[in-house]
Amino acid sequence: VKVYPGKIVETGAVVNSSIIWESRGASSLFGRDGLTGLANVDVSPELATKVALAYATSLRKGVTVVTSRDTSRAARMLKRAMMAGLNAGGVNVLDLEIASTPLTRFLVKSPRAVGGLTIRLNQEDPREVAIRFFDTSGIDVSEDTQRKIERLYQREDYRRVLPEEIGDISFPIRALEEYTEELRSIVDPDAIRARRFKLVIDYGYGPTSYAMPNVLSMLQADVLGVNPYASTHGRLHRDPVEAAANVSALVRASGAHVGALFDTDGERLTLVDDAGDVLDDTEALLAYLELVCGHLLGDRVVLPVNTTTRATEVAERFGVAVQHTKISAAALMTAATDRGVGFAADGRGGYILPGFLPAFDGAAALVKVLDLLARSERSLSEVRRGLPAVNLVHETVTTPWELKGLVMRSLVESADGEMILVDGVKVVYPDQRWALALPDPDSPLTHVWAEANSATAAKSLAKEWSKRIRRLVR
Protein backbone atom coordinates (compact mmCIF):
# COMPACT_ATOMS: atom_id res chain seq x y z
CA VAL A 1 0.00 0.00 0.00
CA LYS A 2 1.33 3.42 -1.00
CA VAL A 3 0.31 6.61 0.84
CA TYR A 4 1.47 9.66 -1.11
CA PRO A 5 2.58 12.88 0.64
CA GLY A 6 0.02 15.46 1.71
CA LYS A 7 -2.76 12.91 2.35
CA ILE A 8 -4.94 12.80 5.47
CA VAL A 9 -5.39 9.42 7.16
CA GLU A 10 -7.97 9.62 9.94
CA THR A 11 -7.46 7.89 13.28
CA GLY A 12 -8.79 4.34 13.10
CA ALA A 13 -8.92 4.26 9.29
CA VAL A 14 -8.29 0.90 7.62
CA VAL A 15 -6.13 1.57 4.54
CA ASN A 16 -6.06 -1.53 2.34
CA SER A 17 -5.36 0.17 -1.01
CA SER A 18 -2.97 2.88 -2.14
CA ILE A 19 -3.92 6.51 -1.48
CA ILE A 20 -2.54 8.22 -4.57
CA TRP A 21 -5.25 10.38 -6.12
CA GLU A 22 -7.60 10.21 -3.15
CA SER A 23 -7.61 13.15 -0.73
CA ARG A 24 -7.90 11.10 2.47
CA GLY A 25 -8.11 7.72 4.13
CA ALA A 26 -11.40 7.88 6.06
CA SER A 27 -12.11 5.91 9.22
CA SER A 28 -15.73 5.42 8.11
CA LEU A 29 -17.23 4.77 4.68
CA PHE A 30 -20.47 6.64 5.41
CA GLY A 31 -21.00 10.19 6.61
CA ARG A 32 -24.00 12.36 7.43
CA ASP A 33 -25.12 12.48 3.76
CA GLY A 34 -24.26 8.92 2.80
CA LEU A 35 -21.07 7.98 1.00
CA THR A 36 -19.42 11.24 -0.09
CA GLY A 37 -16.14 12.39 -1.58
CA LEU A 38 -14.47 14.00 -4.58
CA ALA A 39 -15.94 12.57 -7.79
CA ASN A 40 -13.55 10.20 -9.61
CA VAL A 41 -10.97 10.75 -6.87
CA ASP A 42 -12.29 9.66 -3.45
CA VAL A 43 -15.40 8.08 -5.01
CA SER A 44 -13.99 6.25 -8.00
CA PRO A 45 -15.69 3.68 -10.29
CA GLU A 46 -13.70 0.93 -8.56
CA LEU A 47 -14.97 1.97 -5.14
CA ALA A 48 -18.53 2.34 -6.46
CA THR A 49 -18.53 -1.18 -7.88
CA LYS A 50 -17.16 -2.69 -4.66
CA VAL A 51 -19.64 -0.80 -2.47
CA ALA A 52 -22.48 -1.95 -4.76
CA LEU A 53 -21.21 -5.53 -4.44
CA ALA A 54 -21.20 -5.17 -0.65
CA TYR A 55 -24.74 -3.74 -0.74
CA ALA A 56 -25.91 -6.59 -2.99
CA THR A 57 -24.32 -9.11 -0.62
CA SER A 58 -26.35 -7.65 2.26
CA LEU A 59 -29.57 -8.40 0.30
CA ARG A 60 -31.14 -11.64 -0.90
CA LYS A 61 -30.38 -12.92 -4.38
CA GLY A 62 -32.98 -12.04 -6.98
CA VAL A 63 -34.44 -8.94 -5.29
CA THR A 64 -34.79 -5.57 -7.04
CA VAL A 65 -33.10 -2.26 -6.23
CA VAL A 66 -34.08 1.15 -7.68
CA THR A 67 -31.29 3.42 -8.99
CA SER A 68 -31.28 7.04 -10.15
CA ARG A 69 -28.92 9.96 -10.71
CA ASP A 70 -28.76 13.66 -11.51
CA THR A 71 -27.69 15.13 -14.86
CA SER A 72 -23.93 15.16 -14.20
CA ARG A 73 -21.45 12.95 -16.05
CA ALA A 74 -19.86 11.92 -12.75
CA ALA A 75 -23.17 10.56 -11.45
CA ARG A 76 -23.82 8.76 -14.75
CA MET A 77 -20.40 7.08 -14.65
CA LEU A 78 -20.71 6.01 -11.01
CA LYS A 79 -24.29 4.76 -11.39
CA ARG A 80 -23.28 2.48 -14.23
CA ALA A 81 -20.42 1.13 -12.14
CA MET A 82 -22.81 0.48 -9.24
CA MET A 83 -25.36 -1.21 -11.50
CA ALA A 84 -22.61 -3.61 -12.63
CA GLY A 85 -21.77 -4.36 -8.98
CA LEU A 86 -25.41 -4.98 -8.08
CA ASN A 87 -25.90 -7.32 -11.04
CA ALA A 88 -22.69 -9.19 -10.20
CA GLY A 89 -24.10 -9.79 -6.70
CA GLY A 90 -27.32 -11.30 -8.10
CA VAL A 91 -29.54 -8.23 -7.60
CA ASN A 92 -31.88 -6.82 -10.26
CA VAL A 93 -31.88 -3.10 -11.05
CA LEU A 94 -34.90 -0.90 -11.79
CA ASP A 95 -33.24 2.15 -13.32
CA LEU A 96 -35.02 5.52 -13.26
CA GLU A 97 -32.07 7.14 -15.06
CA ILE A 98 -32.37 10.93 -14.36
CA ALA A 99 -34.92 11.43 -11.57
CA SER A 100 -35.47 13.53 -8.46
CA THR A 101 -34.64 12.06 -5.07
CA PRO A 102 -38.32 12.05 -3.89
CA LEU A 103 -39.42 10.14 -7.02
CA THR A 104 -36.69 7.58 -6.36
CA ARG A 105 -37.82 7.18 -2.76
CA PHE A 106 -41.45 6.84 -3.91
CA LEU A 107 -40.61 3.98 -6.27
CA VAL A 108 -38.46 2.28 -3.60
CA LYS A 109 -41.50 2.36 -1.30
CA SER A 110 -43.53 0.34 -3.82
CA PRO A 111 -43.75 -3.48 -3.45
CA ARG A 112 -41.55 -4.09 -6.50
CA ALA A 113 -38.30 -3.03 -4.73
CA VAL A 114 -36.51 -3.73 -1.44
CA GLY A 115 -34.11 -0.81 -1.54
CA GLY A 116 -32.58 1.89 -3.66
CA LEU A 117 -29.73 4.30 -4.22
CA THR A 118 -29.21 7.64 -5.89
CA ILE A 119 -26.01 9.40 -6.95
CA ARG A 120 -25.79 13.20 -7.05
CA LEU A 121 -23.36 16.08 -6.99
CA ASN A 122 -23.07 17.99 -3.74
CA GLN A 123 -25.16 21.16 -4.07
CA GLU A 124 -22.56 23.20 -2.16
CA ASP A 125 -19.43 21.74 -3.80
CA PRO A 126 -19.87 20.46 -7.38
CA ARG A 127 -16.58 18.57 -7.20
CA GLU A 128 -18.07 16.23 -4.60
CA VAL A 129 -20.53 13.44 -5.20
CA ALA A 130 -22.87 11.72 -2.73
CA ILE A 131 -24.25 8.17 -2.90
CA ARG A 132 -27.34 7.69 -0.71
CA PHE A 133 -28.97 4.35 0.08
CA PHE A 134 -32.70 3.86 0.85
CA ASP A 135 -34.58 1.10 2.67
CA THR A 136 -37.98 -0.40 1.83
CA SER A 137 -39.82 2.61 3.32
CA GLY A 138 -37.99 5.02 1.02
CA ILE A 139 -36.02 6.60 3.88
CA ASP A 140 -32.24 6.61 4.37
CA VAL A 141 -30.87 3.27 5.52
CA SER A 142 -30.19 2.87 9.24
CA GLU A 143 -26.76 3.06 10.83
CA ASP A 144 -26.89 -0.73 11.38
CA THR A 145 -27.34 -1.27 7.63
CA GLN A 146 -24.52 1.17 6.89
CA ARG A 147 -22.22 -0.73 9.27
CA LYS A 148 -23.18 -4.03 7.62
CA ILE A 149 -22.35 -2.69 4.14
CA GLU A 150 -19.10 -1.18 5.43
CA ARG A 151 -18.09 -4.42 7.15
CA LEU A 152 -18.62 -6.43 3.95
CA TYR A 153 -16.69 -3.80 1.98
CA GLN A 154 -13.73 -3.74 4.37
CA ARG A 155 -13.51 -7.55 4.46
CA GLU A 156 -14.04 -7.79 0.69
CA ASP A 157 -16.53 -10.52 1.54
CA TYR A 158 -18.61 -10.22 -1.63
CA ARG A 159 -21.15 -12.67 -3.02
CA ARG A 160 -20.33 -13.84 -6.54
CA VAL A 161 -23.28 -15.51 -8.29
CA LEU A 162 -23.35 -18.02 -11.13
CA PRO A 163 -23.70 -16.63 -14.68
CA GLU A 164 -27.37 -17.59 -14.87
CA GLU A 165 -28.05 -15.76 -11.56
CA ILE A 166 -26.58 -12.40 -12.62
CA GLY A 167 -29.11 -9.60 -12.08
CA ASP A 168 -31.12 -7.94 -14.84
CA ILE A 169 -31.71 -4.24 -15.67
CA SER A 170 -35.19 -2.83 -16.44
CA PHE A 171 -36.75 0.62 -16.77
CA PRO A 172 -40.11 1.61 -15.19
CA ILE A 173 -42.45 3.13 -17.77
CA ARG A 174 -45.16 4.76 -15.64
CA ALA A 175 -43.27 5.99 -12.57
CA LEU A 176 -44.27 9.66 -13.05
CA GLU A 177 -47.94 8.77 -13.54
CA GLU A 178 -47.95 6.62 -10.37
CA TYR A 179 -46.31 9.45 -8.43
CA THR A 180 -48.84 12.01 -9.71
CA GLU A 181 -51.83 9.81 -8.93
CA GLU A 182 -50.62 9.09 -5.39
CA LEU A 183 -49.94 12.78 -4.78
CA ARG A 184 -53.46 13.68 -5.86
CA SER A 185 -54.87 11.39 -3.16
CA ILE A 186 -53.46 13.52 -0.28
CA VAL A 187 -55.09 16.80 -1.37
CA ASP A 188 -58.52 18.09 -2.38
CA PRO A 189 -58.10 18.78 -6.13
CA ASP A 190 -61.54 20.42 -6.44
CA ALA A 191 -60.75 22.98 -3.73
CA ILE A 192 -57.42 23.83 -5.36
CA ARG A 193 -59.01 24.15 -8.81
CA ALA A 194 -61.65 26.50 -7.39
CA ARG A 195 -58.93 28.93 -6.18
CA ARG A 196 -57.36 29.13 -9.68
CA PHE A 197 -53.88 29.59 -8.25
CA LYS A 198 -51.27 31.59 -10.13
CA LEU A 199 -47.77 30.31 -9.36
CA VAL A 200 -44.16 31.21 -10.11
CA ILE A 201 -41.91 28.15 -9.75
CA ASP A 202 -38.12 27.96 -10.06
CA TYR A 203 -37.23 24.31 -10.72
CA GLY A 204 -33.55 24.91 -10.02
CA TYR A 205 -32.45 23.09 -13.20
CA GLY A 206 -33.47 19.84 -11.51
CA PRO A 207 -35.52 16.78 -12.57
CA THR A 208 -38.50 18.01 -10.51
CA SER A 209 -39.42 19.81 -13.74
CA TYR A 210 -40.31 16.38 -15.20
CA ALA A 211 -42.95 15.59 -12.55
CA MET A 212 -44.53 18.92 -11.61
CA PRO A 213 -46.22 19.80 -14.94
CA ASN A 214 -48.37 16.64 -14.64
CA VAL A 215 -49.35 17.54 -11.08
CA LEU A 216 -50.06 21.23 -11.75
CA SER A 217 -52.07 20.56 -14.91
CA MET A 218 -54.27 18.24 -12.85
CA LEU A 219 -54.86 21.13 -10.41
CA GLN A 220 -55.51 23.63 -13.25
CA ALA A 221 -52.94 26.08 -11.90
CA ASP A 222 -51.64 29.00 -13.97
CA VAL A 223 -47.85 28.52 -13.81
CA LEU A 224 -44.85 30.61 -14.79
CA GLY A 225 -41.92 28.18 -14.86
CA VAL A 226 -38.34 29.36 -14.30
CA ASN A 227 -35.37 27.14 -15.23
CA PRO A 228 -37.81 24.33 -16.15
CA TYR A 229 -35.28 21.78 -17.40
CA ALA A 230 -32.57 19.58 -15.93
CA SER A 231 -29.06 20.93 -16.51
CA THR A 232 -25.73 20.38 -14.77
CA HIS A 233 -24.29 23.61 -16.20
CA GLY A 234 -27.28 25.60 -14.94
CA ARG A 235 -27.13 24.25 -11.41
CA LEU A 236 -23.40 24.94 -11.10
CA HIS A 237 -23.94 28.64 -11.87
CA ARG A 238 -27.16 29.12 -9.90
CA ASP A 239 -27.06 31.50 -6.93
CA PRO A 240 -29.92 30.62 -4.51
CA VAL A 241 -30.17 34.20 -3.15
CA GLU A 242 -30.32 35.67 -6.64
CA ALA A 243 -32.83 33.02 -7.71
CA ALA A 244 -35.11 33.86 -4.76
CA ALA A 245 -34.93 37.58 -5.60
CA ASN A 246 -35.84 36.80 -9.20
CA VAL A 247 -38.90 34.74 -8.18
CA SER A 248 -39.91 37.51 -5.76
CA ALA A 249 -39.83 40.09 -8.58
CA LEU A 250 -41.83 37.80 -10.88
CA VAL A 251 -44.48 37.23 -8.19
CA ARG A 252 -44.94 40.96 -7.75
CA ALA A 253 -45.03 41.62 -11.49
CA SER A 254 -47.46 38.80 -12.33
CA GLY A 255 -49.74 39.07 -9.30
CA ALA A 256 -49.12 35.41 -8.43
CA HIS A 257 -50.55 33.84 -5.28
CA VAL A 258 -47.45 31.81 -4.38
CA GLY A 259 -43.82 31.64 -5.49
CA ALA A 260 -41.70 28.53 -4.94
CA LEU A 261 -38.10 27.44 -5.43
CA PHE A 262 -36.98 23.80 -5.44
CA ASP A 263 -33.45 22.69 -4.76
CA THR A 264 -31.75 20.68 -7.51
CA ASP A 265 -32.59 17.32 -5.94
CA GLY A 266 -36.25 18.25 -5.43
CA GLU A 267 -36.18 17.69 -1.66
CA ARG A 268 -36.32 21.21 -0.25
CA LEU A 269 -38.74 24.07 -0.83
CA THR A 270 -38.43 27.84 -0.45
CA LEU A 271 -41.69 29.83 -0.39
CA VAL A 272 -42.49 33.35 -1.58
CA ASP A 273 -45.80 34.91 -0.49
CA ASP A 274 -48.22 36.88 -2.68
CA ALA A 275 -46.62 40.17 -1.57
CA GLY A 276 -43.29 39.00 -3.02
CA ASP A 277 -41.62 38.47 0.36
CA VAL A 278 -39.29 35.45 0.60
CA LEU A 279 -40.00 33.41 3.72
CA ASP A 280 -36.86 32.33 5.56
CA ASP A 281 -36.71 28.71 6.74
CA THR A 282 -38.09 29.47 10.23
CA GLU A 283 -40.96 31.60 8.89
CA ALA A 284 -41.85 28.93 6.35
CA LEU A 285 -41.90 26.23 9.05
CA LEU A 286 -44.17 28.28 11.31
CA ALA A 287 -46.47 29.14 8.39
CA TYR A 288 -46.69 25.47 7.43
CA LEU A 289 -47.52 24.48 11.02
CA GLU A 290 -50.15 27.23 11.19
CA LEU A 291 -51.82 25.75 8.11
CA VAL A 292 -51.33 22.01 8.59
CA CYS A 293 -52.10 21.60 12.30
CA GLY A 294 -55.79 22.35 11.74
CA HIS A 295 -56.03 19.54 9.16
CA LEU A 296 -53.50 17.06 10.57
CA LEU A 297 -53.91 13.35 9.85
CA GLY A 298 -52.33 12.33 13.16
CA ASP A 299 -51.89 13.50 16.73
CA ARG A 300 -48.36 14.92 16.63
CA VAL A 301 -45.67 16.54 14.52
CA VAL A 302 -41.95 15.74 14.52
CA LEU A 303 -39.31 18.49 14.67
CA PRO A 304 -35.55 18.47 15.39
CA VAL A 305 -34.35 19.51 18.85
CA ASN A 306 -32.88 22.81 17.57
CA THR A 307 -36.28 24.11 16.37
CA THR A 308 -37.64 27.34 17.86
CA THR A 309 -40.06 26.97 20.78
CA ARG A 310 -42.49 29.15 18.80
CA ALA A 311 -43.15 26.09 16.63
CA THR A 312 -44.23 24.14 19.71
CA GLU A 313 -46.51 27.00 20.74
CA VAL A 314 -48.17 27.06 17.30
CA ALA A 315 -48.77 23.29 17.34
CA GLU A 316 -50.07 23.21 20.91
CA ARG A 317 -52.54 25.98 20.10
CA PHE A 318 -54.25 23.42 17.83
CA GLY A 319 -53.94 20.64 20.42
CA VAL A 320 -51.12 18.93 18.53
CA ALA A 321 -48.14 17.46 20.39
CA VAL A 322 -44.55 18.00 19.26
CA GLN A 323 -42.01 15.16 19.27
CA HIS A 324 -38.36 16.24 19.13
CA THR A 325 -35.68 14.15 17.43
CA LYS A 326 -32.01 14.35 16.59
CA ILE A 327 -31.06 16.94 13.98
CA SER A 328 -30.01 14.39 11.34
CA ALA A 329 -32.34 13.85 8.38
CA ALA A 330 -32.22 10.07 8.93
CA ALA A 331 -33.54 10.42 12.50
CA LEU A 332 -36.34 12.71 11.34
CA MET A 333 -37.40 10.32 8.57
CA THR A 334 -37.34 7.32 10.90
CA ALA A 335 -39.56 9.15 13.40
CA ALA A 336 -41.94 10.12 10.56
CA THR A 337 -42.69 6.43 9.94
CA ASP A 338 -44.22 6.04 13.43
CA ARG A 339 -47.97 5.69 13.72
CA GLY A 340 -49.74 8.93 14.62
CA VAL A 341 -47.19 11.31 13.07
CA GLY A 342 -48.94 13.66 10.64
CA PHE A 343 -46.15 16.04 9.67
CA ALA A 344 -42.40 16.50 10.07
CA ALA A 345 -39.90 19.19 9.10
CA ASP A 346 -36.22 19.93 9.61
CA GLY A 347 -36.44 23.74 9.74
CA ARG A 348 -34.19 24.07 6.67
CA GLY A 349 -36.77 23.81 3.89
CA GLY A 350 -37.34 20.06 4.19
CA TYR A 351 -40.95 18.95 4.77
CA ILE A 352 -42.31 15.42 5.27
CA LEU A 353 -45.91 14.31 4.68
CA PRO A 354 -45.89 10.78 6.13
CA GLY A 355 -49.23 9.88 4.53
CA PHE A 356 -47.58 10.26 1.13
CA LEU A 357 -43.86 9.63 1.70
CA PRO A 358 -41.90 9.55 4.99
CA ALA A 359 -39.09 11.64 3.47
CA PHE A 360 -38.44 15.15 2.17
CA ASP A 361 -40.38 16.03 -0.99
CA GLY A 362 -40.51 19.63 -2.22
CA ALA A 363 -43.19 18.97 -4.86
CA ALA A 364 -45.53 17.28 -2.37
CA ALA A 365 -44.90 20.07 0.16
CA LEU A 366 -45.88 22.74 -2.39
CA VAL A 367 -49.03 20.93 -3.49
CA LYS A 368 -50.04 20.49 0.16
CA VAL A 369 -49.50 24.23 0.80
CA LEU A 370 -51.89 25.01 -2.07
CA ASP A 371 -54.40 22.53 -0.62
CA LEU A 372 -54.20 24.09 2.87
CA LEU A 373 -54.46 27.66 1.54
CA ALA A 374 -57.52 26.67 -0.49
CA ARG A 375 -59.20 25.01 2.50
CA SER A 376 -58.49 27.89 4.88
CA GLU A 377 -59.36 30.55 2.26
CA ARG A 378 -56.32 32.56 3.34
CA SER A 379 -53.35 34.03 1.49
CA LEU A 380 -49.76 33.15 2.37
CA SER A 381 -48.97 36.78 3.22
CA GLU A 382 -51.89 36.81 5.68
CA VAL A 383 -50.55 33.69 7.39
CA ARG A 384 -47.04 35.17 7.48
CA ARG A 385 -48.20 38.42 9.10
CA GLY A 386 -49.76 36.48 11.97
CA LEU A 387 -46.59 34.55 12.86
CA PRO A 388 -44.80 35.19 16.19
CA ALA A 389 -41.34 36.80 16.21
CA VAL A 390 -38.40 34.41 16.50
CA ASN A 391 -35.01 35.22 18.03
CA LEU A 392 -32.85 32.21 17.24
CA VAL A 393 -29.06 32.49 16.83
CA HIS A 394 -26.62 29.92 15.42
CA GLU A 395 -22.83 29.96 15.85
CA THR A 396 -19.98 27.50 15.28
CA VAL A 397 -16.87 26.95 17.40
CA THR A 398 -13.74 25.20 16.11
CA THR A 399 -13.25 22.02 18.18
CA PRO A 400 -10.54 19.37 17.57
CA TRP A 401 -11.91 15.88 17.06
CA GLU A 402 -10.20 14.49 20.15
CA LEU A 403 -11.74 17.16 22.42
CA LYS A 404 -15.38 16.84 21.36
CA GLY A 405 -16.15 14.25 24.04
CA LEU A 406 -14.50 16.38 26.74
CA VAL A 407 -16.52 19.43 25.67
CA MET A 408 -19.84 17.55 25.84
CA ARG A 409 -19.06 15.99 29.23
CA SER A 410 -18.02 19.34 30.68
CA LEU A 411 -21.20 21.03 29.43
CA VAL A 412 -23.31 18.31 31.05
CA GLU A 413 -21.48 18.71 34.37
CA SER A 414 -21.80 22.51 34.34
CA ALA A 415 -25.46 22.66 33.20
CA ASP A 416 -27.36 25.36 35.11
CA GLY A 417 -30.89 24.55 33.94
CA GLU A 418 -33.13 21.72 32.76
CA MET A 419 -31.11 19.38 30.53
CA ILE A 420 -32.41 17.72 27.36
CA LEU A 421 -30.08 15.12 25.86
CA VAL A 422 -31.97 14.13 22.71
CA ASP A 423 -29.04 15.29 20.58
CA GLY A 424 -26.02 17.11 21.99
CA VAL A 425 -26.53 19.07 25.21
CA LYS A 426 -29.55 21.36 25.44
CA VAL A 427 -30.22 23.46 28.54
CA VAL A 428 -33.58 25.18 29.08
CA TYR A 429 -33.68 28.12 31.49
CA PRO A 430 -36.72 29.27 33.54
CA ASP A 431 -37.10 32.54 31.57
CA GLN A 432 -37.84 30.63 28.30
CA ARG A 433 -34.25 30.89 27.09
CA TRP A 434 -32.45 27.78 25.85
CA ALA A 435 -29.08 26.86 24.35
CA LEU A 436 -27.93 23.76 22.49
CA ALA A 437 -24.39 22.55 21.80
CA LEU A 438 -23.89 19.78 19.25
CA PRO A 439 -20.64 18.43 17.74
CA ASP A 440 -20.55 18.30 13.93
CA PRO A 441 -20.26 14.68 12.69
CA ASP A 442 -18.14 15.56 9.64
CA SER A 443 -16.05 18.58 10.64
CA PRO A 444 -13.97 19.68 13.69
CA LEU A 445 -16.74 22.03 14.83
CA THR A 446 -19.31 22.42 17.58
CA HIS A 447 -22.63 24.03 16.67
CA VAL A 448 -24.30 26.36 19.17
CA TRP A 449 -27.95 27.42 18.96
CA ALA A 450 -29.57 29.85 21.38
CA GLU A 451 -33.06 31.35 21.63
CA ALA A 452 -34.48 34.06 23.89
CA ASN A 453 -37.28 36.62 24.00
CA SER A 454 -35.12 39.27 22.32
CA ALA A 455 -32.42 39.25 19.66
CA THR A 456 -29.91 40.79 22.07
CA ALA A 457 -30.53 38.15 24.74
CA ALA A 458 -30.26 35.33 22.19
CA LYS A 459 -26.91 36.64 20.86
CA SER A 460 -25.62 37.09 24.41
CA LEU A 461 -26.53 33.51 25.35
CA ALA A 462 -24.96 32.10 22.18
CA LYS A 463 -21.73 34.03 22.80
CA GLU A 464 -21.67 32.88 26.43
CA TRP A 465 -21.85 29.22 25.38
CA SER A 466 -19.32 29.73 22.59
CA LYS A 467 -16.84 31.27 25.05
CA ARG A 468 -17.42 28.38 27.45
CA ILE A 469 -16.55 25.88 24.68
CA ARG A 470 -13.45 27.86 23.61
CA ARG A 471 -12.20 27.85 27.20
CA LEU A 472 -12.62 24.06 27.35
CA VAL A 473 -10.77 23.65 24.05
CA ARG A 474 -7.85 25.81 25.25
Order of alpha helices (4+ residues) and beta strands (2+ residues): beta-beta-beta-alpha-beta-alpha-beta-alpha-beta-beta-alpha-beta-alpha-alpha-beta-alpha-beta-alpha-alpha-beta-beta-alpha-beta-alpha-beta-alpha-beta-beta-beta-alpha-alpha-beta-alpha-beta-beta-beta-beta-alpha
